[in-house]
Amino acid sequence: MADTFTAALIQATSGRDPAATMDAVLPQISDAAAKGAAFVMLPETVGMMEPDPELLREKARSEAQTPALDQLRTAAADAGVWLLIGSLVVQAESSDKLANRSFLVDAAGEIKARYDKIHLFDVELASGERYRESANYRPGANSVTADTPWGCLGMSVCYDLRFPHLYRALARRGAVFLTVPSAFTRPTGKAHWHTLLRARAIENGCYVFAPAQCGEHEGGRQTFGHSLVVDPWGEVIADGGDAPGIVMAEVDIARVAAVRAQIPALQHDREFS
């Protein structure tokens, strides 16, 4: 296992047309690889952000019939990088609803892990923005960890970030990296994004990778951006700001063990009633 690796987070402003969105994202994967990235990560709903529920259902396909998944797997293999597909909207199996599904793809383009977003965001904001993810999506039921060339990775998506017990479970199962691909709204992003991501890193002595959507999307939704890489001490080592682009960070794997030795909180967990 290498002692270090370069991670790249692609910050995007996905639109309603999956083909146009892929035209923008796919070249960035090879660009990140050319800059030395071994692991490239994409944000939540990177294939499309369709605000109309009826059109969303019409455009969604089964996993096997989702063109963006095939395109992204091919891009990972062509670039020779591991790829986190933050999430794609797919038709859920054995359900009339959709799944918000994150994929971990290896450097040969093979799917190594899948994770369906567990926690769904249902809220009405003071700004008038209204979200009802549960109206369209089926929640996931399983936490997911997967092995990578650099260590164990725990998967999550966006709103999961507010449920710390999920990340504790991932860390206790061996995760040293946590992925949080997101499309945070601007109001909640300004208030809580940096704080929550740093907290999840500190609590668990893990690196946190959070590739994010940014800017104003078709239909008027505004997302916060600021794709972050946070080290196990809670230091932000990369921040993507508020514009689309590629965010690079050097990851020192030994930092996890060093921080956990300083604060062995995982060893001190106790069951209680």
C-alpha positions as CSV (number, residue, x, y, z in Angstrom):
1,M,0.0,0.0,0.0
2,A,1.3,3.4,-0.9
3,D,1.9,5.9,1.9
4,T,0.3,8.8,0.0
5,F,-2.0,9.4,-3.0
6,T,-3.5,12.3,-4.8
7,A,-7.3,12.8,-4.6
8,A,-9.3,14.9,-7.0
9,L,-12.8,16.2,-6.3
10,I,-14.8,17.5,-9.3
11,Q,-17.1,20.3,-8.4
12,A,-20.0,20.5,-10.9
13,T,-23.2,22.4,-11.8
14,S,-25.3,19.5,-13.2
15,G,-28.2,20.3,-15.4
16,R,-31.4,18.7,-16.5
17,D,-29.9,17.0,-19.6
18,P,-27.8,13.9,-18.7
19,A,-26.0,14.0,-22.0
20,A,-24.9,17.6,-21.7
21,T,-23.9,17.1,-18.1
22,M,-21.7,14.1,-19.0
23,D,-20.1,16.2,-21.8
24,A,-19.0,18.6,-19.1
25,V,-17.9,16.1,-16.5
26,L,-16.2,13.3,-18.5
27,P,-13.2,15.4,-19.7
28,Q,-12.5,16.5,-16.1
29,I,-11.8,12.9,-15.1
30,S,-9.0,12.6,-17.6
31,D,-7.8,16.1,-16.7
32,A,-7.6,15.1,-13.0
33,A,-5.7,11.9,-13.9
34,A,-3.3,13.9,-16.0
35,K,-2.6,16.1,-12.9
36,G,-1.7,13.0,-10.9
37,A,-5.0,12.0,-9.3
38,A,-5.3,8.3,-8.4
39,F,-8.8,8.7,-6.9
40,V,-11.4,11.0,-8.5
41,M,-14.7,11.9,-6.9
42,L,-17.9,13.3,-8.3
43,P,-20.8,15.0,-6.4
44,E,-24.3,13.8,-5.7
45,T,-26.8,13.5,-8.6
46,V,-23.9,14.1,-11.0
47,G,-25.9,12.7,-13.9
48,M,-28.7,15.2,-13.8
49,M,-30.5,17.6,-11.5
50,E,-34.1,17.5,-12.7
51,P,-36.4,19.6,-10.6
52,D,-39.7,18.4,-12.1
53,P,-40.7,15.1,-10.3
54,E,-42.6,13.7,-13.3
55,L,-39.7,14.4,-15.7
56,L,-37.2,13.0,-13.2
57,R,-39.1,9.7,-13.2
58,E,-39.4,9.7,-17.0
59,K,-35.6,10.3,-17.4
60,A,-34.5,7.8,-14.8
61,R,-33.6,4.3,-15.9
62,S,-32.6,1.1,-14.2
63,E,-29.0,0.8,-13.2
64,A,-28.2,-1.4,-16.2
65,Q,-29.8,1.0,-18.6
66,T,-28.3,4.3,-17.2
67,P,-26.0,5.6,-19.9
68,A,-24.0,7.9,-17.5
69,L,-23.0,4.9,-15.5
70,D,-21.4,3.1,-18.5
71,Q,-19.8,6.4,-19.6
72,L,-18.3,7.0,-16.2
73,R,-17.0,3.4,-15.8
74,T,-15.3,3.7,-19.2
75,A,-13.8,7.1,-18.2
76,A,-12.3,5.6,-15.1
77,A,-10.8,2.7,-17.0
78,D,-9.4,4.9,-19.7
79,A,-7.9,7.3,-17.1
80,G,-6.7,4.4,-14.9
81,V,-8.2,5.9,-11.8
82,W,-10.5,4.9,-9.0
83,L,-13.8,6.8,-9.3
84,L,-16.5,7.7,-6.8
85,I,-19.6,8.4,-8.7
86,G,-21.2,10.6,-6.0
87,S,-24.6,9.4,-7.0
88,L,-26.9,8.7,-10.0
89,V,-30.7,8.7,-10.0
90,V,-31.8,5.2,-11.0
91,Q,-35.0,3.2,-10.8
92,A,-35.0,1.3,-7.6
93,E,-35.3,-2.5,-7.8
94,S,-38.7,-3.9,-6.5
95,S,-40.1,-0.5,-6.0
96,D,-42.0,2.2,-8.0
97,K,-39.7,4.8,-6.6
98,L,-36.1,5.9,-7.4
99,A,-32.8,5.3,-5.7
100,N,-30.1,7.9,-5.1
101,R,-27.2,5.6,-5.6
102,S,-23.5,6.1,-5.1
103,F,-21.0,3.9,-6.9
104,L,-17.3,3.1,-6.2
105,V,-15.5,2.1,-9.4
106,D,-12.0,0.7,-9.7
107,A,-9.3,1.6,-12.1
108,A,-10.5,-1.2,-14.5
109,G,-14.0,0.3,-14.6
110,E,-15.5,-2.4,-12.4
111,I,-18.1,-1.5,-9.8
112,K,-16.7,-2.4,-6.4
113,A,-19.5,-1.0,-4.2
114,R,-23.0,0.5,-4.3
115,Y,-24.7,2.6,-1.7
116,D,-28.3,3.9,-1.7
117,K,-28.8,7.2,0.3
118,I,-30.4,6.2,3.6
119,H,-31.6,9.6,5.0
120,L,-34.0,11.6,2.8
121,F,-34.3,15.4,2.9
122,D,-37.9,16.6,3.5
123,V,-38.1,20.2,4.4
124,E,-39.6,23.6,3.7
125,L,-37.1,26.5,4.1
126,A,-37.8,30.1,5.0
127,S,-36.6,31.1,1.6
128,G,-39.6,29.3,0.0
129,E,-37.5,26.3,-1.2
130,R,-39.3,23.0,-0.6
131,Y,-37.8,19.5,-0.8
132,R,-39.5,16.2,-0.5
133,E,-37.0,13.5,-1.4
134,S,-39.2,10.8,0.1
135,A,-41.9,11.5,-2.5
136,N,-39.6,10.3,-5.3
137,Y,-36.9,8.2,-3.6
138,R,-36.8,4.9,-1.7
139,P,-34.4,5.1,1.2
140,G,-31.4,2.8,1.4
141,A,-31.3,0.2,4.1
142,N,-27.6,-0.7,4.4
143,S,-24.4,1.0,5.4
144,V,-21.5,0.2,3.0
145,T,-17.7,0.0,3.3
146,A,-15.4,-1.1,0.6
147,D,-11.7,-1.8,0.3
148,T,-9.5,0.5,-1.9
149,P,-5.8,0.4,-2.6
150,W,-5.3,2.9,0.2
151,G,-7.6,1.6,2.9
152,C,-11.2,1.0,3.8
153,L,-13.8,3.6,2.6
154,G,-17.2,4.3,4.1
155,M,-19.9,5.6,1.8
156,S,-22.6,8.2,2.4
157,V,-24.6,10.9,0.5
158,C,-25.4,14.5,1.4
159,Y,-28.1,14.6,4.1
160,D,-26.6,11.5,5.7
161,L,-24.0,14.0,7.0
162,R,-26.4,15.1,9.8
163,F,-26.6,11.6,11.3
164,P,-23.3,10.9,13.1
165,H,-24.1,7.4,14.2
166,L,-23.8,6.3,10.5
167,Y,-20.2,7.5,10.3
168,R,-19.3,6.0,13.7
169,A,-20.6,2.6,12.4
170,L,-18.5,3.0,9.3
171,A,-15.4,3.9,11.3
172,R,-15.9,0.9,13.6
173,R,-16.1,-1.3,10.6
174,G,-12.6,-0.1,9.6
175,A,-13.2,2.9,7.4
176,V,-10.4,5.4,7.3
177,F,-11.9,7.5,4.5
178,L,-15.5,8.8,4.4
179,T,-17.1,10.0,1.3
180,V,-19.9,12.6,1.4
181,P,-20.9,13.6,-2.2
182,S,-23.5,16.3,-1.9
183,A,-25.8,18.9,-3.4
184,F,-26.2,21.1,-0.2
185,T,-28.4,24.1,-0.5
186,R,-26.8,27.5,-0.1
187,P,-28.5,28.4,3.2
188,T,-27.7,25.1,4.9
189,G,-24.3,25.0,3.3
190,K,-23.3,28.5,4.7
191,A,-24.6,27.5,8.1
192,H,-23.3,24.0,8.6
193,W,-21.3,22.4,5.8
194,H,-17.8,23.1,7.0
195,T,-18.7,22.4,10.6
196,L,-20.4,19.1,10.0
197,L,-17.7,17.7,7.7
198,R,-14.9,18.7,10.2
199,A,-16.9,17.1,13.0
200,R,-17.3,13.8,11.2
201,A,-13.5,13.8,10.5
202,I,-12.6,14.6,14.1
203,E,-15.1,12.3,15.7
204,N,-13.8,9.3,13.8
205,G,-10.2,10.1,13.0
206,C,-10.9,9.8,9.3
207,Y,-10.3,11.6,6.1
208,V,-13.5,13.1,4.7
209,F,-14.0,13.7,1.0
210,A,-17.0,15.8,0.1
211,P,-17.3,16.5,-3.7
212,A,-20.2,19.0,-4.1
213,Q,-22.6,20.6,-6.6
214,C,-22.3,24.3,-6.9
215,G,-23.9,27.4,-8.5
216,E,-27.4,27.9,-9.9
217,H,-29.0,24.9,-11.7
218,E,-31.7,24.8,-14.3
219,G,-35.0,25.3,-12.4
220,G,-33.5,27.8,-10.0
221,R,-32.0,25.5,-7.3
222,Q,-28.8,27.0,-5.8
223,T,-26.1,24.7,-4.3
224,F,-23.3,25.7,-2.0
225,G,-20.2,24.2,-3.6
226,H,-17.1,24.2,-1.4
227,S,-16.0,20.6,-2.1
228,L,-13.8,19.8,0.9
229,V,-11.1,17.4,1.8
230,V,-10.7,17.3,5.6
231,D,-7.9,15.4,7.4
232,P,-8.4,13.3,10.5
233,W,-7.5,16.2,12.8
234,G,-10.3,18.3,11.3
235,E,-8.1,20.5,9.2
236,V,-9.5,21.5,5.8
237,I,-6.7,20.7,3.3
238,A,-8.7,21.6,0.1
239,D,-11.7,23.8,-0.5
240,G,-13.3,24.1,-4.0
241,G,-14.9,27.5,-3.4
242,D,-18.1,28.3,-5.3
243,A,-17.2,27.7,-8.9
244,P,-17.0,24.5,-11.0
245,G,-13.6,22.9,-11.3
246,I,-11.2,20.3,-10.0
247,V,-10.0,20.3,-6.4
248,M,-6.8,18.4,-5.7
249,A,-5.3,17.2,-2.4
250,E,-2.4,15.1,-1.3
251,V,-3.5,12.4,1.2
252,D,-1.1,11.1,3.8
253,I,-2.5,7.7,4.9
254,A,-0.3,7.5,8.0
255,R,-2.1,10.6,9.3
256,V,-5.1,8.5,10.3
257,A,-3.1,6.2,12.6
258,A,-1.2,9.1,14.1
259,V,-4.4,11.0,15.0
260,R,-6.1,8.0,16.3
261,A,-3.1,7.3,18.6
262,Q,-3.4,10.9,20.0
263,I,-7.1,10.6,20.6
264,P,-8.2,6.9,20.7
265,A,-11.9,7.6,20.9
266,L,-12.8,4.7,18.7
267,Q,-11.2,2.4,21.3
268,H,-13.1,4.0,24.1
269,D,-16.6,3.5,22.7
270,R,-18.9,1.9,25.3
271,E,-22.3,0.4,25.1
272,F,-24.9,2.0,27.2
273,S,-28.6,1.8,27.8
